[in-house]
Amino acid sequence: MPGETADNNENRRIKNFKFKGKDQDERRRNRNEVSVELRKNKKDDMLSKRRNVCTDDEPLSPLQENKLPSTVLAIEEIQNGILCADPIKQFQATQSARKMLSRERNPPIDVFINLGILPRLVEFLSRSENPSLQFEAAWALTNISSGSSEQTNAVVDAGAVPHLVQLLKSGDENVCEQSVWALGNIAGDGPKLRDYVINNGAVSPLLNLVTAQAKVPFLRNVTWTISNLCRNKNPYPPFEVVKQCLPTLSQLIQHPDHDVLADTCWALSYLTDGSNEKIQSVVDAGVIPFLIQHLNSENYNIVCPSLRTLGNIVTGNDTQTDAVLAGGALPTFCKLLASPKANIVKEAAWTISNVTAGNVNQIQMVIDAGCLKPLIEILIKGDFKAQKEAAWAVTNLTSGGNAQQIVALCAEGVLQPFCDLLVAKDDKTVTVVLDGICQILATADKLGETDKVAIMIEECGGLDKIEALQSHDNEAVYHKALHIIESFFPEGEQVDEALAPKQSEVGYEFVEPAQMPNNGFDF
């Protein structure tokens, strides 16, 4: 870099390959650094936009009492009917439009947009004297807004949002619910429309709909829309507004319905994805015990967002992490490391990696919960995305843990699978593993046990792999490998193999940490 002195340059290089140079905050990794497949894997009823598909030919509640014919008109008749002044024809045409837009396959969304009828449908939303017409118009707009961003924006440009927000206070439950659904679709399009819905005052009347008397299907839609108002970043939603949702979410997280629970937990996961101030607001809402309880759900759609939320909380400061650990979450995290769902394993490993990025007491809780064995199992035979997270968990432990904890890690047999990851195609993973190996060797050096650990690494094939990395294209990888070789494997210096730990059928034999003398540790 221009103007950088040789000493500064050397210091920068040292920090690049010495993991100890990173502080705790740098070791904790928020969601920006980790893939986000979990949200993408949600099923149809969990998507950011949803269509209201009619499963039979009969219209819903307010229309069941209407004796008007329910035949579907042709497109031209629909256009003429919606644009005419006759209330009966308006209703028939709007109902026909809704039915076409509610069919399972290939709804003609663009056709209706191009007819120029959207402003008229929006106008029908204000016909409080005719709830049936309001309902049909809201349903049609719901399904148009369930399409592409362009199609959703067409609904917004027609002026629908203020009317839909107003209908959240409608005395007709069906009209109100359909408005909730339409607003959920619009907010789910992305940050811009989400904020537009928020700025039109949707949050407060939406929260008022969560009552003890609310029916479960209605509550599902309300909760899903709340979650869409909390969702998306770049930018995040205005936190001072969406944190109004926390008292309601703290009620909903105790609801027995699985869909309500899932979307409640997703909303909380969005609100914890960010600064420590945001995390603290969620911690203060008292939801942690329920999130931990939901980790044991048999429903994957509830476990996913519960784990994500708790994982986000432990990216915060030590006090916030302790709030999760004090609730007894670690044994369940440990159990989830062996989940048959690859994404759950990856998320659990990521969560634990943020705990091992903490202080010595937090690291000890990870060890005491029995997390080391399953983490090492992931290193041996896990999905690569999970292996990457397990590698972070191990390296964070080697950086923040004490000598006894690092010895305990080695005693579980971490070196072989760790060294095996040195041939990974992902440069970041290789650098993380090199950092961990460097810290293990540095700890051994302090204890006067360098030769023993060096032999173990050599017998694992690690030395050959580290030497090969000295010619790696990635500069950070090259420097880290070079540093390890120069510091711990000097040329021409022979290690005494008699000092090496004895290998048994189950791996290397170590002295148990509790038996180790105060003046050092016998690897």
Secondary structure, DSSP 8 states (H G I E B T S, - for coil): -TT--HHHHHHHHHHHH-GGGS-HHHHS--GGGS--HHHHT--GGGSSS-----SSSS--HHHHT--S------HHHHHHHHHSS-HHHHHHHHHHHHHHHTSSS---HHHHHHTT-HHHHHHHTT-TT-HHHHHHHHHHHHHHTTS-HHHHHHHHHTTHHHHHHHHTT-S-HHHHHHHHHHHHHHHTT-HHHHHHHHHTT-HHHHHTT--TT--HHHHHHHHHHHHHHH---SS---HHHHGGGHHHHHHHTT-S-HHHHHHHHHHHHHHTSS-HHHHHHHHHTT-HHHHHHHTT-S-HHHHHHHHHHHHHHTTS-HHHHHHHHTTT-HHHHHHHTT-SSHHHHHHHHHHHHHHTTS-HHHHHHHHHTT-HHHHHHHHHHS-HHHHHHHHHHHHHHHHHS-HHHHHHHHHTT-HHHHHHGGG-S-HHHHHHHHHHHHHHHHHHHHTT-HHHHHHHHHHTTHHHHHHHGGG-SSHHHHHHHHHHHHHHS-TT----GGGS--EETTEE----GGG--TT----
